[in-house]
Amino acid sequence: MSTRSVSRHLSVTEEKICPSSVSRWYRLAAFLFDQFRSVKRRKVIVDETSIHIQVNKKTLVEMFLWVAVDADRRKIIHVALTQGRGGIECLGFLRGVLKRCTNIPFFHVDRGCWYPWALRTVRAPYEITKGGIRNLVETWNGILKNRLQDFH
């Protein structure tokens, strides 16, 4: 994304953020974005959660946060924020996950109806899993939501 479009997306509150500020922040934090190298992964846990973002004093917008965790390394490998939760958004997210993998890993997903079509499209093996290994991503979502609770 360009710094202009990023500043537009970040300026959802009444305080505007200029593109030069986004550019300066990116240059200072660019080393953080280089740490995601493509590696071979055996199992990836995927989940999405709903969060609400306050656009102005009266309007809350529902957004969906997608998270992928490497089950063996217990590290987050990809995060995305979308306006919808469906097959197309899931497919875009899965393609982002696969860019961080040198192989096609085994996916653990919940019962979301958007997963089967998207996973078949990228030809990835998957299992609908409840509890157990999925607690890694559920815990991360819980901590994030708890920390975001004070911010709108």
Residue frames as a rotation matrix with the C-alpha (Angstrom) as fourth column:
MET 1
0.575 0.818 0.000 0.00
0.818 -0.575 0.000 0.00
0.000 0.000 -1.000 0.00
SER 2
-0.099 -0.571 0.815 1.11
0.440 -0.760 -0.479 3.54
0.892 0.312 0.326 -0.57
THR 3
-0.833 -0.247 -0.496 1.79
0.552 -0.312 -0.773 5.85
0.036 -0.917 0.396 2.37
ARG 4
-0.791 0.597 0.137 -1.18
-0.550 -0.791 0.269 7.93
0.269 0.137 0.953 1.22
SER 5
0.066 0.867 -0.494 -3.64
-0.332 0.486 0.809 5.05
0.941 0.110 0.319 1.41
VAL 6
-0.276 -0.213 -0.937 -2.18
0.744 0.570 -0.349 3.87
0.608 -0.794 0.001 4.73
SER 7
-0.990 -0.101 -0.100 -2.57
0.142 -0.773 -0.618 7.35
-0.015 -0.626 0.779 6.21
ARG 8
-0.437 0.900 0.003 -6.18
-0.690 -0.337 0.641 7.44
0.578 0.278 0.767 4.95
HIS 9
0.139 0.481 -0.866 -6.91
0.165 0.851 0.499 4.08
0.977 -0.212 0.039 6.62
LEU 10
-0.477 -0.410 -0.777 -5.25
0.811 0.135 -0.569 5.15
0.338 -0.902 0.269 9.87
SER 11
-0.985 0.104 0.140 -7.11
-0.135 -0.961 -0.240 8.47
0.109 -0.255 0.961 9.91
VAL 12
-0.347 0.912 -0.218 -10.43
0.522 0.381 0.763 6.87
0.779 0.151 -0.608 10.83
THR 13
-0.004 0.317 -0.948 -10.51
0.951 -0.291 -0.101 8.97
-0.309 -0.902 -0.301 13.98
GLU 14
0.910 0.413 -0.031 -10.87
0.392 -0.882 -0.262 12.72
-0.135 0.226 -0.965 14.03
GLU 15
0.372 -0.858 -0.354 -7.10
-0.379 -0.488 0.786 13.14
-0.848 -0.158 -0.507 14.15
LYS 16
0.967 -0.032 -0.251 -5.57
-0.238 0.222 -0.946 13.00
0.086 0.974 0.207 10.68
ILE 17
0.343 -0.894 0.290 -2.27
0.169 0.362 0.917 11.22
-0.924 -0.265 0.275 10.00
CYS 18
0.587 -0.144 -0.797 -0.16
-0.719 -0.546 -0.431 12.58
-0.373 0.825 -0.424 7.19
PRO 19
0.968 -0.177 -0.178 1.63
0.031 0.787 -0.616 10.34
0.249 0.591 0.767 4.64
SER 20
0.172 -0.971 0.167 5.06
-0.418 -0.226 -0.880 11.67
0.892 0.082 -0.444 5.62
SER 21
0.016 -0.104 0.994 4.49
-0.994 0.104 0.027 10.45
-0.107 -0.989 -0.102 9.21
VAL 22
0.872 0.335 0.356 3.63
-0.288 0.941 -0.179 6.98
-0.395 0.053 0.917 7.90
SER 23
0.750 -0.643 -0.157 6.74
-0.001 0.236 -0.972 6.99
0.661 0.729 0.177 5.71
ARG 24
-0.056 -0.788 0.614 8.99
-0.775 -0.353 -0.524 8.09
0.630 -0.505 -0.590 8.60
TRP 25
0.290 0.239 0.927 7.51
-0.846 0.517 0.132 5.42
-0.448 -0.822 0.352 10.90
TYR 26
0.993 0.115 0.018 7.98
-0.090 0.861 -0.501 2.73
-0.073 0.496 0.865 8.23
ARG 27
0.418 -0.906 -0.058 11.63
-0.244 -0.051 -0.968 3.64
0.875 0.419 -0.243 7.70
LEU 28
-0.188 -0.476 0.859 12.25
-0.946 -0.149 -0.289 3.47
0.266 -0.867 -0.422 11.46
ALA 29
0.098 0.350 0.932 10.42
-0.693 0.696 -0.188 0.15
-0.715 -0.627 0.310 11.87
ALA 30
0.420 0.111 -0.900 11.31
-0.873 0.319 -0.368 -1.51
0.246 0.941 0.231 8.55
PHE 31
-0.647 -0.746 -0.157 13.54
-0.663 0.652 -0.367 -4.07
0.376 -0.133 -0.917 10.27
LEU 32
-0.452 0.556 0.697 10.43
-0.540 0.452 -0.711 -5.52
-0.710 -0.698 0.096 11.95
PHE 33
0.573 0.771 -0.278 8.93
-0.653 0.225 -0.723 -6.45
-0.495 0.596 0.632 8.59
ASP 34
0.079 -0.648 -0.758 12.02
-0.889 0.298 -0.348 -8.31
0.451 0.701 -0.552 7.36
GLN 35
-0.561 -0.395 0.728 11.84
-0.760 0.594 -0.264 -11.01
-0.327 -0.701 -0.633 10.03
PHE 36
0.365 0.772 0.520 9.16
-0.398 0.634 -0.663 -13.01
-0.842 0.035 0.539 8.20
ARG 37
-0.560 -0.594 -0.578 11.11
-0.811 0.250 0.529 -15.29
-0.170 0.765 -0.622 5.95
SER 38
0.524 0.698 -0.488 9.53
-0.784 0.620 0.046 -18.20
0.335 0.359 0.871 4.12
VAL 39
-0.639 -0.671 0.375 10.30
-0.763 0.616 -0.196 -21.44
-0.100 -0.411 -0.906 5.93
LYS 40
-0.515 0.445 -0.733 8.99
-0.074 0.829 0.555 -24.99
0.854 0.340 -0.394 5.85
ARG 41
-0.540 0.435 0.720 6.04
-0.838 -0.208 -0.504 -25.41
-0.070 -0.876 0.477 8.22
ARG 42
-0.971 0.195 -0.135 4.26
0.184 0.979 0.089 -28.60
0.149 0.062 -0.987 9.26
LYS 43
-0.136 0.962 -0.236 1.09
0.979 0.167 0.116 -27.30
0.151 -0.216 -0.965 10.92
VAL 44
-0.933 -0.036 0.357 -0.57
0.025 -0.999 -0.036 -23.89
0.358 -0.025 0.933 10.81
ILE 45
-0.347 0.839 -0.419 -3.51
0.888 0.150 -0.434 -22.88
-0.301 -0.523 -0.797 13.00
VAL 46
-0.846 0.128 0.517 -5.84
0.204 -0.819 0.536 -20.28
0.492 0.559 0.667 11.50
ASP 47
-0.195 0.832 -0.519 -8.58
0.946 0.020 -0.323 -18.27
-0.258 -0.554 -0.792 13.17
GLU 48
-0.571 0.123 0.811 -10.55
0.275 -0.903 0.330 -15.08
0.773 0.412 0.482 12.68
THR 49
-0.358 0.474 -0.805 -12.21
0.898 -0.062 -0.436 -12.87
-0.256 -0.878 -0.403 15.23
SER 50
0.325 0.584 0.744 -14.51
0.685 -0.688 0.240 -9.88
0.652 0.432 -0.623 15.14
ILE 51
-0.514 -0.410 -0.753 -13.31
0.798 -0.552 -0.244 -6.55
-0.316 -0.726 0.611 16.51
HIS 52
0.612 0.752 0.245 -15.04
0.789 -0.601 -0.127 -3.19
0.052 0.272 -0.961 16.57
ILE 53
-0.605 -0.795 0.026 -13.32
0.796 -0.604 0.039 0.02
-0.015 0.044 0.999 15.55
GLN 54
0.310 0.705 -0.638 -14.80
0.645 -0.649 -0.403 3.38
-0.699 -0.286 -0.656 16.47
VAL 55
-0.104 -0.287 0.952 -14.85
0.954 -0.299 0.014 5.55
0.281 0.910 0.305 13.35
ASN 56
-0.486 -0.005 0.874 -16.29
-0.128 -0.989 -0.077 8.64
0.864 -0.149 0.480 15.00
LYS 57
-0.816 0.094 0.571 -18.10
-0.578 -0.168 -0.798 9.42
0.021 -0.981 0.192 18.25
LYS 58
0.034 0.963 0.268 -21.28
-0.869 0.161 -0.467 7.65
-0.493 -0.217 0.843 17.14
THR 59
0.713 0.293 -0.636 -20.17
-0.662 0.581 -0.474 4.93
0.231 0.759 0.609 14.73
LEU 60
-0.045 -0.677 0.735 -18.59
-0.558 0.627 0.543 1.56
-0.828 -0.386 -0.406 15.45
VAL 61
0.363 0.081 -0.928 -17.45
-0.895 0.307 -0.324 -0.53
0.259 0.948 0.184 12.48
GLU 62
0.678 -0.115 0.726 -17.09
-0.252 0.892 0.377 -4.29
-0.690 -0.438 0.576 12.70
MET 63
0.235 -0.696 -0.678 -13.81
-0.926 0.051 -0.373 -5.59
0.295 0.716 -0.633 11.22
PHE 64
0.994 0.093 0.056 -12.39
-0.103 0.966 0.237 -9.09
-0.032 -0.241 0.970 11.13
LEU 65
0.202 -0.973 0.112 -8.89
-0.970 -0.183 0.160 -9.94
-0.135 -0.141 -0.981 12.31
TRP 66
0.927 0.021 -0.375 -7.35
-0.152 0.934 -0.324 -13.09
0.343 0.358 0.869 10.77
VAL 67
0.270 -0.847 0.457 -4.42
-0.928 -0.103 0.359 -14.79
-0.257 -0.521 -0.814 12.49
ALA 68
0.791 -0.145 -0.595 -2.17
-0.127 0.911 -0.392 -17.70
0.599 0.386 0.702 11.48
VAL 69
0.443 -0.622 0.645 0.14
-0.850 -0.062 0.524 -19.37
-0.285 -0.780 -0.556 14.01
ASP 70
-0.053 -0.563 -0.825 2.91
-0.550 0.706 -0.446 -21.88
0.833 0.430 -0.347 13.32
ALA 71
0.845 0.532 0.059 1.96
-0.348 0.464 0.815 -24.71
0.406 -0.709 0.577 15.70
ASP 72
0.576 -0.683 -0.450 5.49
0.695 0.698 -0.170 -26.11
0.430 -0.215 0.877 16.05
ARG 73
-0.488 -0.829 0.273 7.33
0.598 -0.545 -0.587 -22.82
0.636 -0.124 0.762 16.61
ARG 74
0.145 0.690 -0.709 4.38
0.974 -0.224 -0.018 -21.18
-0.171 -0.689 -0.705 18.43
LYS 75
-0.705 -0.396 -0.588 4.85
0.266 -0.916 0.299 -17.97
-0.657 0.054 0.752 16.47
ILE 76
0.479 0.840 -0.255 2.45
0.121 -0.351 -0.929 -15.77
-0.869 0.414 -0.270 14.58
ILE 77
-0.468 -0.688 0.554 3.25
0.640 0.168 0.750 -15.95
-0.609 0.706 0.361 10.89
HIS 78
-0.818 0.219 0.531 0.55
0.337 -0.566 0.752 -13.76
0.466 0.795 0.389 9.35
VAL 79
-0.390 0.725 -0.568 -2.14
0.582 -0.284 -0.762 -11.30
-0.714 -0.627 -0.312 10.44
ALA 80
-0.846 0.187 0.500 -4.72
0.351 -0.511 0.785 -9.50
0.402 0.839 0.367 8.30
LEU 81
-0.572 0.707 -0.417 -7.65
0.156 -0.405 -0.901 -7.17
-0.806 -0.580 0.121 8.91
THR 82
-0.877 0.334 0.347 -10.66
0.376 0.024 0.926 -7.28
0.301 0.942 -0.146 6.57
GLN 83
-0.701 0.696 0.155 -14.07
-0.713 -0.681 -0.168 -5.66
-0.011 -0.229 0.973 6.36
GLY 84
0.409 0.865 -0.291 -15.81
-0.858 0.473 0.200 -8.96
0.311 0.167 0.936 5.63
ARG 85
-0.455 -0.472 0.755 -15.60
-0.660 0.748 0.070 -12.57
-0.598 -0.467 -0.652 6.70
GLY 86
0.723 0.691 0.011 -16.16
-0.468 0.503 -0.726 -14.89
-0.507 0.520 0.687 3.77
GLY 87
0.720 -0.383 0.579 -14.52
0.533 0.840 -0.106 -17.11
-0.445 0.385 0.809 1.22
ILE 88
0.673 -0.468 0.573 -12.79
0.373 -0.455 -0.809 -14.34
0.639 0.758 -0.131 -0.75
GLU 89
0.589 -0.454 0.668 -11.30
-0.726 -0.660 0.192 -12.73
0.354 -0.599 -0.718 2.37
CYS 90
0.692 -0.297 0.658 -10.23
-0.277 0.732 0.623 -16.15
-0.666 -0.614 0.424 3.63
LEU 91
0.771 -0.394 0.500 -8.60
0.636 0.516 -0.574 -16.97
-0.032 0.761 0.648 0.29
GLY 92
0.601 -0.548 0.582 -6.62
-0.114 -0.779 -0.616 -13.71
0.791 0.303 -0.531 0.32
PHE 93
0.573 -0.364 0.735 -5.51
-0.815 -0.153 0.559 -14.38
-0.091 -0.919 -0.384 3.88
LEU 94
0.757 -0.261 0.599 -4.45
0.112 0.955 0.273 -17.97
-0.643 -0.140 0.753 3.09
ARG 95
0.737 -0.522 0.429 -2.40
0.506 0.005 -0.863 -16.76
0.448 0.853 0.268 0.13
GLY 96
0.495 -0.551 0.672 -0.61
-0.625 -0.763 -0.165 -14.38
0.604 -0.338 -0.722 2.51
VAL 97
0.634 -0.234 0.737 0.07
-0.555 0.527 0.644 -17.29
-0.539 -0.817 0.204 4.86
LEU 98
0.819 -0.271 0.506 1.42
0.456 0.842 -0.288 -19.45
-0.348 0.466 0.813 2.03
LYS 99
0.718 -0.607 0.341 3.86
-0.092 -0.568 -0.818 -16.68
0.690 0.556 -0.464 1.02
ARG 100
0.243 -0.607 0.756 5.52
-0.957 -0.276 0.087 -17.28
0.156 -0.745 -0.648 4.40
CYS 101
0.443 -0.070 0.894 5.81
-0.292 0.931 0.218 -21.02
-0.848 -0.357 0.392 3.79
THR 102
-0.484 -0.648 -0.589 8.12
-0.814 0.085 0.575 -22.88
-0.322 0.757 -0.568 1.42
ASN 103
-0.963 0.259 -0.072 5.66
0.222 0.916 0.334 -25.78
0.153 0.306 -0.940 1.37
ILE 104
-0.151 0.958 0.243 1.92
-0.518 -0.286 0.806 -26.22
0.842 -0.004 0.539 1.76
PRO 105
-0.921 -0.274 0.276 1.42
-0.364 0.362 -0.858 -27.00
0.135 -0.891 -0.434 5.46
PHE 106
-0.438 0.798 -0.413 -1.45
0.712 0.589 0.382 -28.81
0.548 -0.127 -0.826 7.15
PHE 107
-0.658 0.268 0.703 -4.09
-0.368 -0.930 0.010 -26.31
0.657 -0.252 0.711 8.38
HIS 108
-0.595 0.559 -0.577 -6.16
0.803 0.435 -0.407 -26.52
0.024 -0.706 -0.708 11.55
VAL 109
-0.795 0.410 0.446 -9.31
-0.218 -0.880 0.422 -24.39
0.566 0.238 0.789 11.28
ASP 110
-0.716 0.660 0.227 -12.59
-0.212 0.105 -0.972 -23.95
-0.665 -0.744 0.065 13.11
ARG 111
-0.338 0.671 0.660 -16.04
0.727 0.631 -0.269 -24.65
-0.597 0.389 -0.701 11.66
GLY 112
-0.183 0.244 -0.952 -16.21
-0.350 -0.921 -0.169 -21.42
-0.919 0.303 0.254 9.63
CYS 113
0.568 0.533 0.627 -18.06
0.346 0.537 -0.770 -22.12
-0.747 0.654 0.120 6.38
TRP 114
0.854 -0.281 -0.438 -15.51
-0.507 -0.641 -0.576 -20.00
-0.119 0.714 -0.690 4.43
TYR 115
0.043 -0.945 0.323 -12.54
-0.721 0.194 0.665 -22.30
-0.691 -0.262 -0.673 5.14
PRO 116
0.154 -0.040 0.987 -13.29
0.287 0.958 -0.006 -25.44
-0.946 0.284 0.159 3.06
TRP 117
0.899 0.228 0.373 -13.69
0.414 -0.168 -0.895 -23.62
-0.141 0.959 -0.245 -0.26
ALA 118
0.770 -0.636 -0.043 -10.63
-0.635 -0.759 -0.141 -21.39
0.057 0.136 -0.989 0.27
LEU 119
0.039 -0.787 0.615 -8.42
-0.628 0.459 0.628 -24.29
-0.777 -0.411 -0.477 1.41
ARG 120
0.368 0.128 0.921 -9.50
0.511 0.799 -0.316 -26.46
-0.776 0.587 0.229 -1.53
THR 121
0.999 0.035 0.027 -8.74
0.043 -0.601 -0.798 -23.54
-0.012 0.799 -0.602 -3.86
VAL 122
0.393 -0.918 0.047 -5.13
-0.916 -0.395 -0.075 -23.32
0.087 -0.013 -0.996 -2.63
ARG 123
0.508 -0.094 -0.856 -4.98
-0.217 0.948 -0.232 -27.16
0.834 0.304 0.461 -2.53
ALA 124
-0.508 -0.670 0.542 -4.07
-0.680 -0.074 -0.730 -27.27
0.529 -0.739 -0.417 1.15
PRO 125
-0.287 0.391 -0.874 -4.82
0.463 0.856 0.231 -30.19
0.839 -0.338 -0.427 3.47
TYR 126
-0.562 0.144 0.814 -6.89
-0.620 -0.725 -0.301 -29.22
0.547 -0.674 0.497 6.49
GLU 127
-0.510 0.464 -0.725 -8.82
0.672 0.741 0.002 -30.47
0.537 -0.486 -0.689 9.47
ILE 128
0.169 0.620 0.766 -11.68
-0.322 -0.700 0.638 -28.85
0.932 -0.354 0.081 11.34
THR 129
-0.463 -0.513 -0.723 -10.37
0.552 0.471 -0.688 -28.83
0.693 -0.718 0.065 14.89
LYS 130
0.574 0.645 0.505 -12.06
-0.115 -0.547 0.829 -27.91
0.811 -0.534 -0.240 18.15
GLY 131
0.921 -0.239 0.307 -9.97
-0.333 -0.076 0.940 -27.07
-0.201 -0.968 -0.149 21.24
GLY 132
0.662 -0.707 0.248 -6.56
0.636 0.705 0.314 -28.67
-0.397 -0.050 0.916 21.78
ILE 133
-0.313 -0.892 0.325 -4.01
0.924 -0.207 0.321 -27.25
-0.219 0.401 0.889 19.35
ARG 134
0.052 0.420 0.906 -6.34
0.650 -0.703 0.289 -24.34
0.759 0.574 -0.309 18.46
ASN 135
0.732 0.230 -0.641 -5.91
0.671 -0.400 0.624 -22.92
-0.113 -0.887 -0.447 21.97
LEU 136
-0.356 -0.926 -0.126 -2.67
0.844 -0.376 0.383 -21.27
-0.402 0.031 0.915 20.75
VAL 137
-0.754 0.082 0.652 -4.51
0.418 -0.706 0.572 -18.92
0.507 0.704 0.498 18.40
GLU 138
0.351 0.936 -0.016 -7.57
0.550 -0.192 0.813 -18.54
0.758 -0.294 -0.582 20.63
THR 139
0.339 -0.324 -0.883 -5.34
0.880 -0.221 0.419 -17.39
-0.331 -0.920 0.210 23.51
TRP 140
-0.744 -0.663 0.079 -3.63
0.639 -0.672 0.374 -14.83
-0.195 0.329 0.924 21.28
ASN 141
-0.384 0.694 0.609 -7.01
0.379 -0.483 0.789 -13.48
0.842 0.534 -0.078 20.10
GLY 142
0.556 0.624 -0.548 -8.20
0.729 -0.051 0.682 -13.23
0.398 -0.780 -0.483 23.71
ILE 143
-0.077 -0.689 -0.721 -5.12
0.845 -0.428 0.320 -11.29
-0.529 -0.584 0.615 24.82
LEU 144
-0.850 -0.251 0.463 -5.38
0.496 -0.677 0.544 -8.94
0.177 0.692 0.700 21.84
LYS 145
-0.012 0.936 0.351 -9.08
0.444 -0.310 0.841 -8.26
0.896 0.166 -0.412 22.40
ASN 146
0.515 0.155 -0.843 -8.43
0.857 -0.098 0.506 -7.63
-0.004 -0.983 -0.184 26.09
ARG 147
-0.432 -0.778 -0.457 -5.72
0.714 -0.604 0.354 -5.08
-0.552 -0.173 0.816 25.28
LEU 148
-0.830 0.138 0.541 -7.79
0.377 -0.576 0.725 -3.40
0.412 0.806 0.426 22.57
GLN 149
-0.013 0.929 -0.369 -10.79
0.963 0.111 0.246 -3.07
0.270 -0.352 -0.896 24.88
ASP 150
0.058 -0.021 -0.998 -9.60
0.655 -0.754 0.054 0.32
-0.754 -0.657 -0.030 26.18
PHE 151
-0.772 -0.378 -0.511 -9.08
-0.143 -0.679 0.720 1.69
-0.619 0.629 0.470 22.65
HIS 152
0.397 0.863 0.313 -11.74
0.311 0.194 -0.930 2.39
-0.864 0.467 -0.191 20.06
